[in-house]
Amino acid sequence: MVLEGVVTNVTRFGAFVDVGVHQDGLVHISELSDRYVKDPADVVKAGQIVKVTVLTVDAKTKRIALSMKTARGASAQPPKSPAKSRPREKPPEKRPEKAPEKPQPSLNDKIAMLGSRWKVR
């Protein structure tokens, strides 16, 4: 997911970006650019508006990992057009239809099955 955010803080290990949620996300120094970055302050400044891609979200530790290099690469490339292919000589073989899958039992069904296996004393 590509988002726009505002750089709130620049540290020696990366930059924190406010993307509109409660917790700021971190763009690690290795994710700031496709090239080697010695100092993050050379690439971004506090208050700068940047495009970032969400790499991971960890709700347990309340951390958001972001990347600026994939956001630039994704937005810079135009969408691919479908490739032209040669017409097929033979029509494709028909595949056998798959049997419909049985619906999975709900949690209440599972509890009822377990309850029927053990007698309550």
C-alpha positions as CSV (number, residue, x, y, z in Angstrom):
1,M,0.0,0.0,0.0
2,V,1.5,3.3,-1.1
3,L,0.7,6.3,1.2
4,E,1.7,9.9,1.5
5,G,3.1,11.1,4.8
6,V,5.1,13.8,6.6
7,V,8.6,13.2,8.0
8,T,8.3,14.0,11.7
9,N,11.8,13.1,12.8
10,V,15.2,12.2,11.2
11,T,17.6,10.0,13.2
12,R,20.9,8.3,12.5
13,F,19.1,5.0,11.7
14,G,16.2,6.3,9.5
15,A,13.2,8.6,9.5
16,F,9.9,8.6,11.2
17,V,6.9,9.3,9.0
18,D,3.3,10.3,10.1
19,V,1.0,8.4,7.7
20,G,-2.2,9.4,9.4
21,V,-2.5,6.7,12.1
22,H,-1.8,6.9,15.8
23,Q,1.7,5.6,15.5
24,D,4.4,7.0,13.3
25,G,6.1,4.5,10.9
26,L,9.8,4.1,10.5
27,V,11.6,4.2,7.2
28,H,14.9,2.4,8.0
29,I,18.1,3.9,6.5
30,S,18.3,0.9,4.2
31,E,14.8,1.7,2.8
32,L,15.4,5.4,2.2
33,S,16.9,5.1,-1.3
34,D,18.1,2.6,-3.8
35,R,21.6,4.0,-3.3
36,Y,23.8,3.9,-0.3
37,V,22.8,6.5,2.3
38,K,25.4,7.5,4.8
39,D,23.3,10.1,6.7
40,P,19.4,10.1,6.5
41,A,19.5,13.9,6.8
42,D,21.0,14.0,3.3
43,V,17.8,12.3,1.8
44,V,14.9,13.7,3.9
45,K,14.2,16.6,6.2
46,A,11.6,17.0,9.0
47,G,8.3,18.4,7.6
48,Q,9.0,17.0,4.1
49,I,6.0,15.2,2.4
50,V,7.1,11.8,1.1
51,K,5.5,8.7,-0.5
52,V,6.0,5.5,1.4
53,T,5.1,1.8,1.0
54,V,3.9,-0.1,4.0
55,L,6.2,-3.1,4.5
56,T,4.9,-4.6,7.8
57,V,2.5,-3.7,10.6
58,D,3.0,-5.3,14.0
59,A,0.0,-4.5,16.2
60,K,1.5,-6.3,19.2
61,T,4.6,-4.1,19.4
62,K,2.8,-1.1,17.7
63,R,5.4,-0.8,14.9
64,I,5.0,0.2,11.3
65,A,7.8,-0.5,8.8
66,L,7.9,1.7,5.8
67,S,10.0,2.0,2.6
68,M,10.6,4.9,0.3
69,K,12.5,3.0,-2.4
70,T,9.6,0.7,-3.3
71,A,7.2,3.6,-3.3
72,R,9.3,5.5,-5.8
73,G,9.8,2.4,-8.0
74,A,6.2,1.5,-7.9
75,S,4.9,5.0,-8.9
76,A,7.6,5.6,-11.5
77,Q,6.9,2.5,-13.6
78,P,3.8,2.6,-15.8
79,P,1.4,-0.3,-15.7
80,K,2.4,-3.2,-17.9
81,S,0.3,-3.8,-21.0
82,P,-0.7,-7.3,-21.8
83,A,1.8,-9.1,-24.2
84,K,0.6,-10.1,-27.6
85,S,0.7,-13.9,-28.0
86,R,0.4,-16.2,-31.0
87,P,-2.9,-17.9,-31.6
88,R,-3.1,-21.4,-30.3
89,E,-3.0,-24.3,-32.7
90,K,-5.1,-26.6,-30.5
91,P,-7.9,-25.6,-28.2
92,P,-7.1,-26.2,-24.6
93,E,-8.2,-29.5,-23.1
94,K,-11.2,-29.4,-20.7
95,R,-10.2,-29.9,-17.1
96,P,-12.4,-32.0,-14.9
97,E,-14.5,-29.9,-12.5
98,K,-13.5,-29.9,-8.9
99,A,-16.1,-31.1,-6.4
100,P,-17.4,-28.3,-4.3
101,E,-15.7,-28.0,-0.9
102,K,-17.7,-28.8,2.2
103,P,-18.3,-25.8,4.4
104,Q,-16.1,-25.7,7.4
105,P,-17.9,-26.2,10.7
106,S,-18.4,-23.1,12.9
107,L,-16.9,-22.8,16.3
108,N,-20.3,-23.6,17.9
109,D,-20.5,-26.8,15.8
110,K,-17.0,-27.8,16.9
111,I,-17.8,-27.2,20.6
112,A,-21.0,-29.3,20.2
113,M,-19.0,-32.2,18.7
114,L,-16.5,-32.1,21.5
115,G,-19.2,-31.9,24.1
116,S,-20.8,-35.0,22.6
117,R,-17.6,-37.0,23.0
118,W,-17.2,-36.4,26.7
119,K,-19.9,-37.0,29.3
120,V,-20.3,-34.3,31.9
121,R,-20.5,-35.7,35.4
